[in-house]
Amino acid sequence: MGMDAARMKSESIEPPHPNARTMSTHTRPGTHGLLIVALASALQATACKKEKDDTPLNVPPARGTASSDELSTAIGQARALSADQAPTSTKWKQVVVLDDKRAVLIGELVTETIALTTDNAGRTWRTLRLPREGWSTWAVGMDGTTAALLGPRVAAKAANDPRAGAPPPQQAGVVEEAIRVTFAAPDAPQLTALNPLVLPPRKTGNPLGESLFAGVFGPERLGVLFQQAPRNWVVLFGGIAGSEDLAPVKLPPAETPLPSPYGRPPMLLSSQGRSLLMRPFPEPDKPLEPPRKIEQIAATPQLLKQLATPPSCEMSEWSLKLIDQPRPAVLAVSPSKTGVVALPSKTPPNATIGCASQRMVVEVEDPTPLDPGDPTAKKGPPPRTLALCNVEGEPCVVPKQRPFRPWVEPHEYVTVSAPTAQGAVAVMTARAPARWGLYMAQSLDGGHVYELPRVIGEGNSDRGKIDIGAVVSFGSRVLLLLEAEVAGTSRRSWYVTASNDGGVSWGIP
C-alpha cells in the first residue's frame, strides 16, 4: 500500500506531457468530465463578463442633478430636450394648447425665434426655428398650422445733434416697408421658404415694432391688419412663395380695429363709440361680415389699449385676456361665444394665467383676511392666491389656503399654473440674495384645497439651479418644462416631466 501511495504521488506531480493527445491517456478515470465542466464554466464566465463590459450602464443622475439625458428632481425624473430642439437661452413667451394632444410653445432667443410643437401630449417634439434681426410674431391655426411674421429692425430715432444730419427720408414722409412670412403645416417637418409681404405706403408715425399679428386661414394663407393712415385700415394677405397676390380688404372707417386677432378661427375685434364689436377675420375673396356686439363690456381707452396686445392665454378655439374694466375680469372670445368672467379680487400687475379644457387658473390677490400670527403678514404687496374659473362665467373657486407660503426674508417670486382634469397644478419660483427654490403644489378637488407644496429643487447659489419654463396642461395630462445645469459642465438644458394623475406623480414622458 505504501508503494501504491508513492506511485500515486509521483503521478500527481508529473509535469505536463508535451503531447496533449498522449496526456489524455494518463488521466485518471472521472477527471475528464470534471475538466469539461470546468472549461464550460470558464467560457460562460468569460462570455458574461464580456457582455457586461460591452453594455453601458444607464444610471439616473443623483437627485437634484442633471445629465445630458435626464434631470432628477425631488418629484420625479425628467427627460432632456436636445439643444437643437430647445436652445438653453430660450425665453418662453406663449403657450397655445389646441386639444388633449396638440400644443405649441413660442419662445425667443437674441437672434432667433422658435416654436416647439407636439401632437402626442409631449412624448415627442418638433422644432421650428428662424433667425431674426428685428421683430417676430407667431400665429397658430385651429388645424395646427404654425405661421411666423418677421419684420426689420426698428430704425433708431434721429439725434438732436445738428451734426447728425437730416433724418432719413422715411421719417419725414411716407414709407414703404416689407415683412416676411413663413408657414409650417401640421405634419410638415420644417417651415416653408420666407416669402415677402410688401406693405402699402403709410404715413409716418410709430414704428411697426411688434404690432403686426396674423390670423391664419390654413397652411398657405394668413391675414394681417394694417393701418395706412388715421381711419384707414386694411387687411393684407400673405402666402407661401409662388402664391398669387390678393387684393386687400378695406375696413369700415367708423370702426377702430384691434391689431391682434382673438379666437380660432381668428376673429377681428373693433370698437365703435363705447361698443366693442367682433366679426370673423376678413378672408380673401369673401364679403366682410357685419359685426356683432360683445355684451357686458364698454370699449374704454384703457380696455382698448389692453386688448391691442396678444391674448393672455389660448386654448382650443378660445382666446383669454386679463382686463380690469370695469372690474378685474377675463374676456373670453371664441368664434361662437364670448363672455366676461368676473374675478374674485384684483390681479397683480404681473399676474399670470394658465388655461386648458375651457378652464383657467388666474393669479389674484388673496381676498381672505390675513392671519396676524403669520410672519409673512406684514406691510407690502397683498399676498397672492390662485382662482380656478371657467369660460362659462360660473363663480371662480378660491382655495381655502394659499397654495404657497412666501419666505419670511425679502425675495422675489413668480407663479405659473394650469388647470387639470382634477383641479390645478402650480409651480412657484422664489429667489432671495442667499438662496433659491422651485416648488410645486396641486389641487385634486377642483381648486378648493392645494396639497402641501413639494420641493422640485433648492439651493444657495446658481450652481445647480432649476428654473421653470412653462406648465402645459392637456386636461388629463400636464407637463413641466424645466431648465437645469448639466452636471460637470457650464451648459444648461431643457427637460420635460409629465404627470397623468393631476400632479401626484411625475416621470419621463
C-alpha positions in Angstrom: 0.0 0.0 0.0 2.9 2.3 0.7 4.3 1.7 -2.8 0.9 2.5 -4.3 0.7 5.7 -2.4 4.1 6.7 -3.6 3.3 5.8 -7.2 0.1 8.0 -7.0 2.1 10.9 -5.5 4.6 10.5 -8.3 1.9 10.6 -10.9 0.2 13.6 -9.4 3.4 15.7 -9.7 4.4 14.5 -13.1 5.0 17.5 -15.4 2.6 18.0 -18.3 3.3 15.9 -21.3 4.2 17.8 -24.4 1.6 15.8 -26.5 -1.9 16.7 -25.3 -3.4 13.6 -27.1 -1.0 11.2 -25.3 -1.6 13.1 -22.0 -5.2 12.2 -22.1 -4.4 8.5 -21.8 -2.8 9.1 -18.5 -5.8 10.9 -16.9 -7.4 9.1 -14.1 -11.0 7.9 -14.6 -13.6 10.6 -13.8 -11.4 13.6 -14.3 -12.2 14.0 -18.0 -15.8 15.1 -17.1 -14.5 17.5 -14.5 -12.2 19.2 -17.0 -15.1 19.6 -19.4 -17.3 21.2 -16.8 -14.5 23.5 -15.6 -13.8 24.6 -19.2 -17.5 25.3 -19.9 -17.8 27.3 -16.7 -14.8 29.3 -17.6 -16.1 30.0 -21.1 -19.5 31.0 -19.7 -17.9 33.4 -17.1 -15.8 35.0 -19.8 -18.9 35.5 -22.1 -20.9 37.0 -19.2 -18.0 39.3 -18.3 -17.7 40.4 -22.0 -21.4 41.0 -22.3 -21.4 43.0 -19.0 -18.4 45.1 -20.1 -19.9 45.9 -23.5 -23.3 47.1 -22.1 -23.3 50.8 -20.9 -24.9 51.4 -17.6 -27.9 53.7 -17.7 -27.7 55.1 -14.2 -30.1 58.1 -13.5 -28.3 61.2 -12.1 -28.3 61.8 -8.4 -31.3 63.7 -7.1 -31.0 67.3 -7.8 -28.6 66.9 -10.6 -28.9 66.6 -14.4 -27.1 64.6 -17.1 -27.3 65.3 -20.8 -30.2 62.9 -20.9 -32.1 63.2 -17.7 -32.9 65.5 -14.8 -33.5 64.0 -11.4 -35.8 66.2 -9.1 -37.4 65.6 -5.8 -40.8 65.0 -7.5 -39.5 62.7 -10.3 -37.4 62.2 -13.4 -37.4 64.5 -16.5 -36.2 63.8 -20.0 -33.8 66.2 -21.8 -34.6 68.1 -25.0 -31.7 68.4 -27.4 -30.1 71.8 -27.9 -31.4 71.7 -31.5 -35.0 71.3 -30.2 -34.8 73.9 -27.4 -31.8 76.1 -27.1 -30.9 76.8 -23.5 -31.2 80.6 -23.7 -34.8 80.4 -25.0 -37.3 82.6 -23.1 -40.8 81.0 -23.4 -43.4 83.7 -24.1 -46.6 81.9 -25.0 -48.3 78.5 -24.8 -51.1 77.5 -27.2 -53.0 74.3 -26.3 -55.2 73.1 -29.2 -56.6 69.9 -27.7 -55.7 67.0 -25.5 -52.7 66.1 -27.6 -51.5 69.2 -29.6 -49.7 72.3 -28.2 -47.3 75.0 -29.4 -44.8 76.8 -27.2 -43.5 80.1 -28.6 -40.0 81.3 -27.5 -37.3 83.8 -28.4 -33.6 84.0 -28.4 -31.4 87.0 -29.0 -31.1 86.3 -32.7 -33.7 83.6 -33.2 -37.4 82.9 -32.8 -38.7 79.4 -32.1 -41.9 77.3 -32.0 -41.8 74.0 -30.2 -44.8 71.8 -31.1 -46.1 68.4 -30.1 -49.0 66.3 -31.4 -48.9 63.5 -28.8 -49.1 65.4 -25.5 -45.4 65.9 -25.1 -44.0 62.5 -25.8 -42.1 63.8 -28.8 -41.5 67.4 -30.1 -40.9 69.2 -33.4 -38.9 72.4 -33.5 -39.4 75.3 -35.9 -36.5 77.8 -35.8 -35.9 81.1 -37.6 -33.0 83.6 -37.5 -34.2 87.1 -36.9 -32.7 90.6 -36.9 -35.8 92.6 -35.9 -39.2 91.7 -34.5 -41.1 88.4 -34.9 -44.7 87.2 -34.1 -46.3 83.8 -34.4 -49.8 82.6 -35.1 -51.4 79.2 -34.8 -54.4 77.9 -36.7 -57.0 75.5 -35.4 -55.7 72.8 -37.8 -52.3 73.1 -36.2 -50.7 75.3 -38.9 -48.0 77.5 -37.4 -47.0 80.7 -39.2 -44.4 83.4 -38.4 -44.0 87.1 -39.3 -40.5 88.5 -39.4 -40.0 92.3 -39.5 -37.0 94.5 -39.9 -35.0 96.0 -37.1 -36.7 99.2 -35.9 -34.7 102.3 -37.1 -33.2 104.5 -34.5 -34.7 107.9 -34.0 -32.8 110.9 -35.4 -30.5 112.6 -32.9 -31.0 116.2 -31.8 -27.3 116.9 -32.7 -27.3 119.1 -35.9 -24.1 117.3 -36.9 -26.1 114.1 -37.2 -27.6 115.4 -40.5 -31.1 115.3 -41.8 -33.4 112.4 -40.7 -33.8 109.6 -43.2 -36.5 110.2 -45.8 -38.7 107.6 -44.4 -39.0 109.5 -41.2 -40.1 112.7 -42.9 -42.8 111.4 -45.3 -44.3 108.2 -46.5 -42.6 104.9 -46.0 -42.7 101.6 -47.8 -41.9 98.5 -45.7 -41.7 94.8 -46.2 -42.1 91.9 -43.9 -41.6 88.2 -44.5 -44.0 85.3 -43.8 -43.5 81.5 -43.5 -45.7 78.5 -42.7 -45.5 75.0 -41.3 -48.4 72.7 -42.0 -49.4 70.4 -39.1 -47.4 67.5 -40.5 -44.5 69.5 -42.1 -41.0 68.8 -40.7 -39.9 72.4 -41.2 -41.1 75.9 -42.2 -41.6 77.0 -45.8 -39.3 79.4 -47.6 -39.7 83.0 -46.4 -42.0 85.0 -48.7 -42.1 88.8 -48.7 -45.3 90.6 -47.9 -44.9 94.2 -49.1 -46.9 96.7 -47.0 -48.6 99.6 -48.8 -47.1 103.1 -48.3 -48.2 104.7 -45.0 -47.8 108.0 -43.3 -45.1 108.0 -40.7 -45.9 107.6 -37.1 -44.9 105.0 -34.6 -42.7 102.2 -36.0 -44.4 98.9 -36.6 -42.4 97.2 -34.0 -44.2 94.1 -32.9 -47.7 95.5 -33.7 -48.4 93.2 -36.7 -50.2 89.9 -35.8 -51.5 87.4 -38.2 -54.8 85.4 -38.5 -54.1 82.0 -40.0 -56.6 80.6 -42.6 -54.7 77.4 -43.5 -51.3 76.0 -44.3 -50.7 78.5 -47.1 -52.5 81.8 -46.3 -52.7 84.4 -43.5 -54.1 87.9 -43.0 -52.6 90.9 -41.3 -54.3 94.1 -40.1 -52.5 97.2 -41.3 -53.1 100.9 -40.8 -52.2 103.1 -43.8 -53.5 106.4 -42.2 -55.9 107.5 -39.5 -59.3 105.9 -40.0 -57.8 103.9 -42.9 -57.4 100.2 -42.0 -57.0 97.3 -44.4 -56.4 93.5 -44.1 -53.5 92.3 -46.2 -53.0 88.7 -47.3 -49.7 86.8 -47.5 -48.9 83.2 -48.5 -46.3 80.7 -49.4 -43.7 81.5 -52.2 -45.4 81.4 -55.6 -48.9 82.1 -54.4 -50.9 84.8 -56.2 -51.3 88.3 -54.7 -54.7 89.0 -53.4 -56.4 92.3 -53.1 -56.6 93.8 -49.6 -59.9 94.2 -47.7 -60.8 97.7 -46.5 -62.5 98.0 -43.1 -65.3 100.5 -42.3 -63.8 103.9 -41.4 -66.3 104.3 -38.5 -64.6 101.4 -36.7 -61.2 101.2 -35.0 -60.0 97.6 -35.2 -57.6 96.0 -32.7 -54.4 94.6 -34.3 -54.3 91.2 -32.5 -56.8 88.5 -33.6 -58.7 86.6 -31.0 -60.1 83.1 -31.1 -59.6 80.2 -33.6 -60.6 80.6 -36.5 -59.4 84.1 -35.9 -61.9 86.9 -35.0 -61.4 90.6 -35.5 -62.2 92.9 -32.6 -63.0 96.6 -33.2 -64.6 99.5 -31.4 -67.2 102.0 -32.4 -68.0 104.6 -29.8 -68.4 102.7 -26.5 -69.3 99.4 -28.2 -66.8 96.5 -28.5 -67.5 94.6 -31.7 -66.4 91.3 -33.2 -66.6 89.7 -36.6 -64.7 86.8 -38.4 -61.3 88.0 -39.5 -61.7 89.0 -43.2 -60.7 86.4 -45.7 -59.6 86.9 -49.3 -62.4 87.0 -52.0 -65.1 86.8 -49.3 -67.5 89.6 -48.3 -66.9 91.4 -45.0 -69.3 90.1 -42.4 -71.3 92.5 -40.2 -70.0 92.7 -36.6 -71.8 91.7 -33.5 -71.6 93.5 -30.2 -69.8 91.9 -27.2 -72.1 92.5 -24.2 -71.3 93.3 -20.6 -68.3 95.4 -21.5 -67.6 99.0 -22.6 -64.8 100.0 -25.1 -62.9 102.4 -22.9 -59.5 103.7 -24.0 -57.8 101.7 -21.2 -59.6 98.5 -22.3 -58.7 99.0 -26.0 -55.1 99.5 -25.0 -55.1 96.2 -23.2 -56.8 94.3 -26.0 -54.4 95.7 -28.6 -51.8 93.2 -27.3 -51.9 89.4 -27.8 -54.2 87.2 -25.6 -53.0 86.2 -22.1 -53.8 82.6 -22.8 -55.0 80.4 -25.7 -56.8 77.1 -25.7 -58.6 75.3 -28.5 -61.0 77.9 -30.1 -60.7 80.3 -27.1 -58.5 83.3 -26.5 -58.4 84.8 -23.0 -57.4 88.3 -21.9 -56.9 89.7 -18.4 -58.7 93.1 -18.2 -59.5 95.4 -15.3 -62.5 97.3 -16.6 -65.0 97.9 -15.1 -63.6 95.4 -12.5 -61.0 92.7 -12.7 -62.1 90.1 -15.2 -61.2 87.8 -18.1 -62.5 88.4 -21.5 -63.1 85.1 -23.2 -63.5 85.1 -27.0 -64.3 82.2 -29.4 -66.0 82.3 -32.9 -69.2 81.1 -31.5 -69.4 82.6 -28.0 -67.9 85.4 -25.9 -68.0 86.1 -22.2 -66.7 88.3 -19.4 -65.6 86.2 -16.4 -65.5 88.2 -13.2 -62.6 87.6 -10.9 -63.0 87.4 -7.1 -60.3 90.2 -6.5 -57.7 92.3 -8.1 -55.0 90.9 -10.2 -51.3 91.8 -9.5 -49.5 93.9 -12.2 -47.7 90.9 -13.5 -50.5 88.3 -12.9 -50.2 85.0 -14.7 -52.9 82.9 -16.2 -52.9 79.3 -17.5 -55.7 77.6 -19.4 -56.8 74.2 -20.8 -60.1 72.4 -21.4 -62.2 75.6 -21.2 -60.9 76.4 -17.7 -58.3 78.8 -16.4 -56.1 79.4 -13.3 -55.7 83.1 -12.7 -53.3 84.7 -10.2 -55.3 87.2 -8.0 -54.8 89.0 -4.7 -55.9 86.8 -1.8 -59.3 88.1 -0.7 -59.2 86.3 2.7 -58.1 88.3 5.8 -54.5 87.9 6.9 -53.7 85.9 10.0 -51.9 88.3 12.4 -49.7 85.5 13.6 -48.4 84.8 10.1 -44.8 86.1 9.9 -45.4 86.9 6.2 -48.4 89.1 7.1 -46.6 92.4 7.0 -46.8 95.6 5.1 -46.2 95.3 1.4 -48.0 93.9 -1.6 -51.0 91.8 -0.8 -50.4 88.1 -0.8 -51.4 86.2 -3.9 -53.5 83.1 -4.5 -54.9 81.2 -7.5 -58.5 81.3 -8.7 -59.9 78.4 -10.8 -62.5 79.7 -13.3 -64.2 78.6 -16.5 -65.3 80.3 -19.6 -69.0 79.8 -18.8 -68.7 82.6 -16.2 -69.5 80.5 -13.2 -68.1 81.8 -9.9 -64.4 81.2 -9.6 -63.1 78.9 -6.9 -60.7 80.4 -4.4 -58.7 77.9 -2.3 -59.2 77.9 1.5 -55.5 78.5 1.9 -52.9 80.0 -0.4 -51.1 77.3 -2.5 -47.7 78.6 -1.4 -46.4 80.5 1.6 -43.8 83.1 0.8 -40.5 83.2 2.5 -40.0 85.4 5.6 -37.0 87.2 4.2 -37.3 89.7 1.3 -37.4 87.8 -2.0 -39.0 87.8 -5.5 -41.3 85.0 -6.6 -43.3 84.1 -9.8 -46.1 81.5 -10.0 -47.1 79.7 -13.2 -50.0 77.3 -13.2 -52.6 75.4 -15.4 -55.9 73.6 -14.8 -56.0 69.8 -14.8 -58.9 67.3 -15.0 -58.7 67.1 -11.2 -58.1 70.7 -10.4 -54.8 72.6 -11.0 -51.0 72.3 -10.9 -48.9 75.3 -9.9 -45.2 76.0 -9.7 -43.6 78.8 -7.8 -40.0 80.2 -8.3 -38.6 82.0 -5.3 -35.4 84.0 -5.3 -33.5 85.8 -2.5 -29.9 87.0 -2.4 -28.8 84.0 -0.5 -31.0 81.2 -1.8 -33.4 80.0 -4.5 -36.3 77.5 -4.5 -38.6 75.8 -7.0 -41.8 74.3 -5.6 -44.9 72.5 -6.9 -48.4 72.2 -5.5 -51.5 70.5 -6.9 -55.2 70.6 -6.2 -57.2 67.4 -6.7 -60.6 68.7 -5.6 -61.4 71.4 -8.2 -59.2 74.2 -6.7 -60.7 74.2 -3.2 -57.6 72.8 -1.4 -54.0 72.6 -2.6 -51.8 69.9 -1.1 -48.6 71.0 0.7 -46.0 72.2 -1.7 -43.3 69.8 -2.7 -39.7 70.8 -3.4 -38.5 70.5 -7.0 -35.2 72.0 -6.2 -33.5 74.3 -3.7 -30.0 75.8 -3.4 -27.8 78.6 -2.1 -26.1 79.5 -5.4 -26.7 79.5 -9.1 -24.8 76.3 -9.3 -27.4 73.5 -9.8 -30.3 76.0 -10.0 -33.5 74.7 -11.6 -35.9 77.0 -13.4 -39.5 76.6 -14.7 -40.1 77.4 -18.4 -43.8 76.5 -18.7 -46.6 74.5 -17.4 -48.6 72.8 -20.2 -51.9 71.1 -19.5 -53.8 68.8 -21.8 -56.5 68.3 -19.2 -55.8 64.7 -18.1 -52.1 65.2 -18.6 -49.8 68.0 -17.6 -46.2 68.8 -18.4 -43.5 70.8 -16.7 -40.7 72.3 -18.9 -37.7 72.7 -16.6 -34.2 74.2 -17.2 -31.2 72.9 -15.3 -27.4 72.8 -15.4 -25.8 69.7 -16.9 -23.6 68.2 -14.2 -19.9 68.7 -14.8 -20.4 71.4 -17.4 -21.3 75.0 -17.7 -24.1 74.2 -20.1 -27.8 74.2 -19.3 -30.5 72.2 -20.9 -34.3 72.0 -21.0 -36.1 68.9 -19.6 -39.7 67.7 -19.7 -41.5 65.7 -16.9 -45.2 64.6 -17.1 -48.0 63.7 -14.8 -51.1 61.7 -15.7 -52.8 61.9 -12.2 -53.2 65.6 -11.6 -49.6 66.2 -10.3 -49.4 63.4 -7.7 -46.6 61.5 -9.5 -44.2 62.7 -12.2 -41.9 60.9 -14.6 -40.3 60.8 -18.0 -43.0 61.5 -20.7 
